[in-house]
Amino acid sequence: MRRSGSRFGLTDAQWDAAKEEVRQAILDAAYDRRMTWYGEVASKVSTVKLDPHSALMSHLLGAIFDDEHTAGRPALTSIVTHKHGDKEPGAGFYEMARSLGYRFDEPFVFWAQQVQNVFKLYGKPNAYT
């Protein structure tokens, strides 16, 4: 399913730009081999006003997850988590994974594997390996 920003009043150009800004914010954290959180990602988006806990944020993350999956890459959005509390991704992450065909019995294990795969693919080279 191709997602768009029309339900949020965004043009295709705004949607594409916001999605790319969100993706780049996540890639920056992945390069540093660190987790990021919804608020940090939202703060790096200038194309649209993005509330970190909004349906628009969830929609953008879902679109990025879908794009990465289609390209055969790990779940880049796995490193976007709650800043406080459990410090894990929201339920939408697991729902999206299942909708893309991932099968897992242990959500935490699936998530941890995706995080490691993201750091392996996008992280800066480790000087100790």
C-alpha positions in Angstrom: 0.0 0.0 0.0 1.4 3.4 -1.0 1.1 5.9 1.7 0.6 9.6 1.2 0.1 12.7 3.2 -3.2 13.6 1.6 -5.2 12.6 4.6 -3.1 15.1 6.6 -3.6 17.9 4.1 -0.1 17.5 2.7 0.9 17.7 -1.0 2.9 14.8 -2.4 6.0 17.0 -2.4 5.5 17.9 1.3 4.9 14.2 2.1 8.0 13.1 0.2 10.2 15.9 1.8 8.9 15.1 5.3 9.5 11.4 4.9 13.0 12.0 3.7 13.7 14.3 6.6 12.4 11.7 9.1 14.5 9.0 7.3 17.6 11.2 7.4 17.2 11.9 11.1 17.0 8.2 11.8 20.0 7.5 9.5 22.0 10.1 11.4 21.4 8.2 14.7 22.0 4.9 13.0 25.4 6.1 11.8 26.3 7.0 15.4 25.1 3.5 16.4 22.6 5.0 18.9 18.9 4.9 19.5 16.7 7.9 18.8 13.3 8.9 20.0 10.1 10.2 18.5 10.7 13.8 19.7 14.3 14.0 18.5 13.2 12.8 15.0 10.3 15.2 14.9 12.5 18.1 15.9 14.6 17.6 12.7 11.7 17.9 10.4 11.2 21.4 8.9 8.9 20.7 6.0 5.8 20.3 8.2 5.0 20.7 11.8 5.4 17.2 13.2 4.1 16.2 16.6 6.1 13.2 17.8 3.0 11.4 19.0 0.8 12.2 16.1 -0.8 10.0 13.5 1.3 11.7 10.9 4.5 10.6 12.7 3.2 7.0 12.8 2.2 7.2 9.1 5.7 8.5 8.1 7.5 5.8 10.2 5.2 3.2 8.6 6.0 4.4 5.1 9.8 4.3 5.9 9.5 0.8 7.4 7.6 -0.3 4.2 10.2 1.3 1.9 13.1 -0.3 3.7 11.4 -3.7 3.7 10.7 -3.4 0.0 14.4 -2.6 -0.6 15.4 -5.7 1.3 16.9 -3.7 4.2 16.4 -4.1 8.0 13.7 -2.1 9.8 15.4 1.3 10.1 12.6 2.5 12.3 13.5 0.0 14.9 15.9 2.5 16.5 13.1 5.0 17.1 11.8 4.5 20.6 10.1 6.0 23.5 12.5 8.4 25.3 11.2 7.4 28.7 9.7 4.3 30.2 10.3 1.1 28.4 12.6 2.8 25.8 11.2 0.5 23.1 9.3 1.2 19.9 5.5 1.7 20.0 3.0 -1.0 19.2 2.8 0.3 15.7 6.3 -0.9 15.0 5.2 -4.5 15.7 1.9 -4.1 13.9 3.7 -2.8 10.8 6.2 -5.6 10.9 3.5 -8.2 11.0 1.6 -6.5 8.1 4.8 -6.7 6.1 5.0 -10.5 6.6 7.5 -10.7 9.5 6.6 -13.6 11.8 7.9 -13.7 15.4 6.8 -15.0 18.7 9.1 -12.9 20.8 8.6 -9.2 19.9 11.6 -8.0 22.0 13.9 -10.5 20.3 12.7 -9.5 16.8 13.2 -5.8 17.7 16.7 -6.4 19.1 17.7 -8.3 15.9 16.4 -5.5 13.7 18.3 -2.9 15.8 21.6 -4.8 15.4 21.0 -5.3 11.7 20.4 -1.5 11.3 23.6 -0.7 13.2 25.5 -3.2 11.1 24.3 -1.8 7.8 24.2 1.9 8.6 26.6 2.4 11.5 30.0 4.0 11.2 32.7 1.4 11.2 33.8 0.2 14.6 37.5 0.9 15.2 37.7 -2.3 17.2 36.6 -4.8 14.6 
